[in-house]
């Protein structure tokens, strides 16, 4: 158990503060990266050994995440990644 987890394994609000809940955290960062085109902000929340699961397979490291993100930006210049995108 760490400082952000209860004894039963549930997350405490401090685990996702200042966001309201995990959903708010995910949607806010999805928007910051995809809708606001903030690819440079990936380093704020992803480790170099990140694993990302997508409809096309799994990505296992930072360089591939950035490369795939750049390709998606090029393919969808008007959005297409955030919860508000098309």
Secondary structure as GFF3:
##gff-version 3
##sequence-region A 1 86
A	DSSP	three_ten_helix	13	15	.	.	.	ID=ss1
A	DSSP	alpha_helix	22	30	.	.	.	ID=ss2
A	DSSP	pi_helix	31	35	.	.	.	ID=ss3
A	DSSP	three_ten_helix	39	44	.	.	.	ID=ss4
A	DSSP	beta_strand	52	54	.	.	.	ID=ss5
A	DSSP	beta_strand	57	59	.	.	.	ID=ss6
A	DSSP	alpha_helix	62	75	.	.	.	ID=ss7
###
